[in-house]
């Protein structure tokens, strides 16, 4: 399967990839490539999500986690749940998506700074490869960065760098 066929696909490391909404066939392809955890940060909006992604992913034998992040009102608690889930999945092969990989890009950038040893410049470059955050997301990034110890990598720094 050509992973680049998934909208806005980004390979972060051997065990961590992100993208926009995949199709059912693309999810099957991810399973075939060894991914065992799927995290969806998108809302359950029939305009751009699968009819029942949770059931589809479970039928494939993958773990599925849904953290519905409102694009207009991202919450610190959403990011905290994402961070904890990523820590718990440190030894799994994880695919994280939302509709366009914009929410995910911001969460991944923050996670990269906190857990993977990324510099602020690296984190910002990761976001900008996919989009230029609007004022809501700029404020969210600033708020999380302003209230979190960003200089000390966490438990995944050695396992997930790269």
C-alpha positions as CSV (number, residue, x, y, z in Angstrom):
1,X,0.0,0.0,0.0
2,X,1.2,3.5,-0.9
3,X,0.9,5.4,2.4
4,X,1.3,8.7,0.5
5,X,-2.1,8.0,-1.0
6,X,-3.7,8.8,2.4
7,X,-4.5,12.5,2.5
8,X,-1.7,14.6,4.1
9,X,0.2,11.5,5.3
10,X,3.3,12.1,7.4
11,X,5.6,9.4,8.8
12,X,6.9,10.7,12.1
13,X,8.9,7.7,13.0
14,X,8.9,3.9,12.4
15,X,6.1,3.6,14.9
16,X,4.1,6.8,14.5
17,X,2.3,8.2,11.5
18,X,-0.4,10.8,11.0
19,X,-2.8,11.8,8.2
20,X,-6.2,13.1,7.3
21,X,-9.2,10.8,7.2
22,X,-8.3,7.4,5.7
23,X,-10.7,5.2,3.7
24,X,-11.6,1.7,4.9
25,X,-9.2,0.2,2.4
26,X,-6.4,2.5,3.6
27,X,-7.1,1.4,7.2
28,X,-6.8,-2.3,6.1
29,X,-3.5,-1.3,4.4
30,X,-2.2,0.2,7.6
31,X,-3.0,-3.0,9.5
32,X,-1.1,-4.9,6.8
33,X,1.9,-2.6,7.4
34,X,1.8,-3.5,11.1
35,X,-0.1,-0.6,12.7
36,X,-2.0,-1.8,15.7
37,X,-3.4,1.4,17.2
38,X,-5.7,4.0,15.4
39,X,-6.4,7.3,17.1
40,X,-9.1,9.6,15.7
41,X,-9.1,13.3,16.7
42,X,-11.8,14.2,14.3
43,X,-15.5,14.7,15.1
44,X,-18.0,12.1,14.0
45,X,-19.3,14.2,11.1
46,X,-20.7,12.2,8.2
47,X,-19.4,14.9,5.8
48,X,-15.9,13.6,6.2
49,X,-15.7,10.5,8.5
50,X,-16.4,6.8,7.9
51,X,-19.9,5.6,8.9
52,X,-18.5,3.5,11.8
53,X,-14.8,3.7,12.0
54,X,-14.7,2.3,15.5
55,X,-16.4,-1.0,14.4
56,X,-14.3,-1.2,11.2
57,X,-11.1,-0.8,13.1
58,X,-12.1,-3.3,15.8
59,X,-13.1,-5.8,13.1
60,X,-9.6,-5.6,11.8
61,X,-8.2,-6.4,15.2
62,X,-6.7,-2.9,15.9
63,X,-7.1,-0.8,19.0
64,X,-9.2,2.3,18.4
65,X,-9.3,5.5,20.4
66,X,-11.5,8.5,19.7
67,X,-10.7,11.9,21.2
68,X,-13.2,14.2,19.5
69,X,-11.4,17.6,19.2
70,X,-13.7,20.4,18.2
71,X,-11.8,22.4,15.6
72,X,-13.2,25.7,16.8
73,X,-12.6,24.9,20.5
74,X,-9.6,22.6,21.1
75,X,-9.2,21.9,24.8
76,X,-6.2,21.3,26.9
77,X,-7.9,18.2,28.3
78,X,-8.1,16.8,24.7
79,X,-4.3,17.3,24.3
80,X,-3.7,15.8,27.8
81,X,-5.7,12.7,26.8
82,X,-3.8,12.4,23.6
83,X,-0.4,12.7,25.3
84,X,-1.3,10.1,27.9
85,X,-2.6,7.7,25.1
86,X,0.6,8.2,23.1
87,X,2.7,7.4,26.2
88,X,0.6,4.3,26.9
89,X,1.1,3.3,23.2
90,X,4.9,3.8,23.2
91,X,5.6,0.3,22.1
92,X,2.8,0.1,19.5
93,X,2.7,1.2,15.9
94,X,0.3,4.2,16.1
95,X,-1.6,5.9,13.3
96,X,-3.3,9.2,14.3
97,X,-5.7,11.1,12.1
98,X,-8.4,13.7,11.9
99,X,-10.2,15.1,8.8
100,X,-7.2,16.9,7.3
101,X,-4.3,16.3,9.7
102,X,-4.5,19.9,11.0
103,X,-5.6,19.1,14.5
104,X,-3.2,16.2,14.6
105,X,-0.3,18.3,13.3
106,X,-0.7,20.7,16.3
107,X,-1.1,17.9,18.8
108,X,1.9,16.1,17.3
109,X,4.0,19.2,17.4
110,X,3.2,19.7,21.1
111,X,3.9,16.1,21.8
112,X,7.1,16.3,19.9
113,X,8.3,19.1,22.1
114,X,7.2,17.4,25.3
115,X,8.1,13.8,24.6
116,X,10.3,13.5,21.5
117,X,12.9,16.2,22.1
118,X,11.8,18.4,19.2
119,X,12.8,22.0,19.3
120,X,10.2,24.7,19.0
121,X,11.4,25.3,15.4
122,X,11.0,21.7,14.5
123,X,7.5,21.6,16.0
124,X,6.4,24.7,14.2
125,X,7.9,23.4,10.9
126,X,6.0,20.2,11.3
127,X,2.7,22.1,11.6
128,X,3.5,24.4,8.7
129,X,4.2,21.5,6.3
130,X,0.4,20.9,6.5
131,X,-1.2,24.2,7.3
132,X,-0.9,27.7,8.8
133,X,-2.8,27.6,12.1
134,X,-5.7,30.1,12.5
135,X,-6.0,32.3,15.5
136,X,-7.9,29.6,17.5
137,X,-5.1,27.1,17.0
138,X,-2.3,29.7,17.5
139,X,-3.9,30.5,20.9
140,X,-4.2,26.9,21.8
141,X,-0.6,26.2,21.0
142,X,0.5,29.3,23.0
143,X,-1.7,28.3,25.9
144,X,-0.4,24.7,26.1
145,X,3.2,25.9,25.7
146,X,2.7,28.5,28.3
147,X,1.4,26.1,31.0
148,X,3.6,23.0,30.3
149,X,7.2,22.3,31.0
150,X,8.4,22.1,27.4
151,X,12.1,21.7,27.8
152,X,12.4,18.3,29.3
153,X,11.6,15.3,27.0
154,X,9.5,12.5,28.6
155,X,9.5,8.8,28.5
156,X,9.4,8.4,24.7
157,X,12.3,10.6,23.8
158,X,14.7,7.7,23.1
159,X,12.3,5.3,21.6
160,X,10.5,7.6,19.2
161,X,13.1,10.1,18.0
162,X,13.8,10.0,14.3
